[in-house]
Amino acid sequence: MTESRSALAGTLHHLDALLEHQGKSRAEVLDVEELAREACLPADVVTTLLNGGDPPEQEFTDRVIGRIKMLRETRTRQDGKPYSWREIAESFNASPASISNLVSGHGKAGPLASTQAGIERFFFSEPTGFLSAEPASALNSALQGVVSRLQTSLQGGDHPGRNTSLEHLGVRGGALRSATALPDADWKLVESLIERLVQDAQRERRDG
C-alpha cells in the first residue's frame, strides 16, 4: 500500500470510529459530490476510494491538468464566475496563452513545476502540492474537515451520559493502532495502561 493510501485508510478508520461512537453512518455525514469538489476529483473516483478500491491509473500530466480545470471551476470569484486564465497567469508573471494552451492540450510540454506552484499560490496563497497529489492524498485532505467537525461535536458533549474522555481516547487509539500496526496482545497492554492513566487523572480532578 502506498503512503497516500495508507494515510487515507487511517483517516477512514478514525472516521468510522467517530461515527460508531455517535451512532451515525458514513451516508449521514459524507457528501460524495462535496468531497469531489473539495478534492477536485471525479465523484466516481471518490466513491471508489471510500470503498477501499483502486481508481483507474492516470498519467501524471492528465492528473495535473484535470485538477487545474476542476480547481478553477470550484474555487470561483465572489461573483460566482471562474477566474480568467489571464488573472491566474498574471499573478505569477506567466503568459495567459501558456496556461490556456496547457489545459486545452495544445501545449508542447507538460506542466512545469513553477506553473503548478504559481497556480497553487493563486488559489491557496502558497504552493501545497495539491495539483500533483495522488487521488488518495487529495481525498484524505478533503476528509480532514469532516473528521475535525466530528471530533469537535464529540468533545462538545453531545453524549452527556457517557464516559467521553475514555471513549474519545478509544477513538483516537483506533486510528493510532491502524498507523502503528501493533500486534493485538501488545495493543491491549497499551490500552490498559492508557485507560488506567485516564482514570487516575479523572479521580484526581474529582478529589481535588
Phi, psi and omega in degrees: 000132180291165181299320181292322178291323178295318179295319178296318179300319178296319179295318179294324177297315179297315179301314181296324178294319177296317180295319179298319180298323183265005178068034181241167177245165177301322183300334182281338186238343182257122175254107185301318181295320179293317177297322179297318178294317182294319182271353184056053179231152172298146183300325181291330176291319177300313180300316180299315181293321179297330180271006177082012181269176179251118178290162179302143178295147181223138177300145183305312182298318179297322179297314182294315181296316178299321180292322178298314181298314182291327178297317179294326181286328187261337178251082187268174176288173181298334179274005177087355181268150179290150174296146177284157177297330178295315179301316182293313184295316184292342179292337177228033173057039176255166178277128177305322181296325182295323180283317179296324176293323180298309185285340178271355179084011181264358180288157182276344182217169178287176182294129177286154179300323180293326178292315178300315181297320180295317179294318178296322179294325179297316185270331186240004180076346178201155177296134184236349185080009185299318186294328183258000183297143175297153181308318180298322180291319179296318178292321179301319178295319181294330182284343185299325178295321179295314180299317181298318179295320179293320178296318179297318178297319180294316181289339181282357175085039179292345181233074188297339183277359185252163175278083190299318183300313181291319183288323177295322176301319179297322179296313180294323179296326179298318178293320179296319179299319179297322183285325185269339179055042177290147174299153183304317183297317180292320182294323179298322178295318180295315179300317181298317180295314181297319181297320178295320180296318179295317180296320178297317181296320178295320179296319181295321179294321179292318182287330182286000000 
